[in-house]
Amino acid sequence: MLFVSIKISALLDFDSVKKPQTPSMRKSEYFPDNIYLYQLDEVFVDCGAFTGDTLERFIDARGGSFAYIYAFEPDEANYIKLCKYVSACTPKLDGKSKNSLSFNNEGTVTSRASIYATTLIHVSRLDDICNNPLPTLIKMDIEGAEIDALKGAKNIISNHSPVLAICIYHSCSHLWEIPLLISKLNPSYHIYLRAHAEDCWDVACYAVPPHRLPV
């Protein structure tokens, strides 16, 4: 899978991916049924929650069986829609924030951090704000900021081994940089790559601790 992904991103060899995209490819994104085992008390962290589309798939996949959800969405327009989807939404980061970041509010799936943006948002590490309860499953689709976010979850990843579902298609180098970083933070993980859309889009890296592997 890694070789196929590199061929797609580096060589533009789009024929390496099966077409057309099937509904099951998209539906299984972040929540495949054959890569890791679910827990009844799952604590899910959704980094890049958008308008709640991933939360909807998570709840559908779990049949409503989970313990807690953290949902983070910095885009103001998307955040309003997210709050309409859930009755109690994680608030914007405030007093616990450690740093600031320039962010481009577009109200779309491409909203992202940018040095050219004029909107300033506060950012915190997952280590600082997701500790009660501790995450058991972390998803990240944050338009290229995944490496910084993973470093901000160093303690959680190293000491508590949540399942990770991390997008790696926003940058060619993320195809190897993200798996290598995860393995450095926690060598016990089993690493898998899977494409969930046609061409080079929606390639996710799954990091699974031994006790969450399918039997």
C-alpha positions in Angstrom: 0.0 0.0 0.0 2.8 2.4 0.8 4.5 1.7 -2.6 1.2 2.4 -4.3 0.6 5.6 -2.4 4.1 6.9 -3.3 3.6 6.1 -7.0 0.3 8.1 -6.9 1.7 11.2 -5.1 5.2 11.3 -6.5 4.7 9.9 -10.0 1.1 10.8 -10.6 0.4 7.1 -11.4 -3.3 7.3 -10.8 -3.9 3.9 -12.4 -2.4 2.2 -9.3 -5.7 2.7 -7.4 -8.8 0.7 -8.2 -11.6 2.6 -9.8 -14.3 3.6 -9.4 -14.5 4.4 -5.7 -17.0 2.2 -4.0 -19.4 3.3 -1.2 -17.6 0.9 1.2 -14.3 2.6 0.6 -15.6 5.9 1.8 -17.8 4.5 4.6 -14.9 2.6 6.1 -12.7 5.7 6.3 -11.3 5.9 9.9 -13.5 3.1 11.1 -12.6 -0.1 9.1 -13.8 -3.3 10.4 -10.7 -5.4 9.9 -7.8 -3.2 11.1 -8.5 -2.6 14.8 -11.0 -3.8 17.4 -13.5 -1.4 18.9 -14.1 -0.8 22.6 -17.5 -0.4 24.3 -16.0 2.5 26.3 -14.3 4.2 23.3 -13.1 7.8 23.9 -13.0 9.3 20.4 -11.0 12.4 19.5 -12.0 14.0 16.2 -9.4 16.5 15.1 -10.9 18.3 12.1 -14.5 17.6 12.9 -15.9 19.8 10.1 -19.7 19.8 10.4 -20.0 16.5 12.1 -19.7 14.1 9.2 -17.1 11.9 10.8 -18.9 11.9 14.1 -22.0 10.6 12.3 -20.0 7.8 10.8 -18.4 7.0 14.2 -21.8 6.8 16.0 -23.2 4.7 13.1 -20.2 2.3 13.3 -20.5 2.0 17.0 -24.2 1.7 17.2 -24.2 4.4 19.8 -21.8 2.4 22.1 -19.0 4.7 23.3 -18.0 6.6 26.4 -17.0 10.1 25.2 -16.2 12.3 22.2 -13.8 15.3 21.9 -14.6 17.2 18.7 -12.3 20.1 17.5 -13.1 22.4 14.5 -11.5 25.8 14.3 -13.4 27.2 11.3 -16.2 29.4 12.6 -18.8 28.5 10.0 -18.1 24.8 10.2 -18.1 25.0 14.0 -21.6 26.5 14.1 -22.8 23.6 11.9 -21.0 21.1 14.1 -22.8 22.5 17.1 -26.1 22.1 15.4 -25.3 18.4 14.8 -24.4 17.6 18.4 -26.3 18.7 21.5 -23.1 19.3 23.5 -20.1 20.4 21.5 -16.5 20.8 22.8 -16.0 24.6 23.2 -13.4 26.6 21.4 -10.0 26.5 23.2 -9.6 29.4 25.6 -7.7 29.7 28.9 -5.8 26.5 28.4 -4.4 27.6 25.1 -0.6 27.8 24.9 0.1 29.3 21.5 -1.6 31.2 18.6 -1.9 30.3 15.0 -2.9 32.1 11.8 -6.0 30.4 10.3 -7.8 30.7 7.1 -11.6 30.6 7.7 -13.3 29.4 4.5 -16.2 27.5 5.9 -15.2 24.5 3.7 -13.2 21.3 4.0 -10.1 23.2 2.9 -10.0 25.6 5.9 -6.5 25.4 7.3 -3.6 27.1 9.1 -1.7 29.5 6.9 1.0 32.2 7.5 -1.0 34.4 5.1 -4.3 34.2 7.0 -5.5 37.1 9.1 -7.6 35.2 11.6 -5.8 34.3 14.8 -6.9 31.2 16.7 -5.6 29.7 20.0 -4.1 26.2 19.9 -3.3 23.7 22.6 -1.8 20.3 22.7 -4.0 17.2 23.0 -1.8 16.2 25.9 -3.0 19.3 27.8 -6.8 19.1 27.1 -7.7 15.4 26.4 -6.7 13.8 29.7 -10.0 13.2 31.5 -11.0 10.9 30.0 -8.0 9.7 28.1 -8.5 9.0 24.4 -8.7 5.5 23.0 -9.1 6.5 19.4 -7.8 9.6 17.7 -8.6 10.7 14.1 -6.8 13.6 12.4 -7.7 15.2 9.1 -6.4 18.8 9.6 -5.1 19.8 6.2 -1.4 19.2 6.6 -1.0 20.0 10.3 -1.0 16.4 11.4 2.7 16.2 12.3 2.5 19.1 14.7 -0.7 17.7 16.3 0.9 14.3 16.7 3.8 15.9 18.5 1.3 17.7 20.7 -0.1 14.3 21.7 3.3 12.7 22.5 2.4 11.7 26.1 -1.0 10.2 25.1 0.5 8.2 22.2 3.6 7.1 24.1 2.1 6.2 27.4 -1.6 5.2 26.6 -1.5 3.8 23.1 -4.8 4.9 21.5 -5.6 3.7 18.1 -4.6 6.4 15.5 -6.3 7.1 12.2 -4.3 9.9 10.6 -4.6 11.4 7.1 -1.3 11.3 5.2 -2.2 12.6 1.8 -1.9 16.4 2.3 1.8 16.2 1.6 3.9 13.7 -0.3 6.4 13.5 2.5 3.7 12.6 5.0 3.5 9.2 3.4 6.7 8.2 5.3 7.1 11.1 7.8 3.9 10.3 9.7 4.4 6.6 10.1 8.0 7.1 11.1 7.0 9.7 13.7 4.3 7.5 15.2 6.7 4.5 15.4 9.2 6.8 17.1 6.6 7.9 19.7 5.5 4.4 20.3 7.4 1.5 18.8 4.7 -1.0 19.8 2.3 0.2 17.2 1.4 -1.9 14.1 1.2 0.5 11.1 -1.2 0.2 8.2 -2.0 2.4 5.2 -5.3 2.4 3.4 -6.7 4.5 0.5 -10.4 5.4 0.9 -10.9 7.3 -2.3 -9.8 7.3 -6.0 -6.5 8.6 -7.1 -4.3 10.0 -4.3 -7.1 11.2 -2.0 -8.0 10.1 1.5 -5.1 7.9 2.3 -5.0 7.2 6.1 -2.3 5.8 8.3 -3.7 3.5 11.0 -1.5 2.8 14.1 -2.8 0.0 16.2 -1.5 -1.2 19.6 -1.1 -5.0 20.0 -4.1 -5.3 22.3 -6.4 -3.7 19.7 -5.5 -6.0 16.8 -8.2 -8.3 15.3 -7.9 -11.9 16.5 
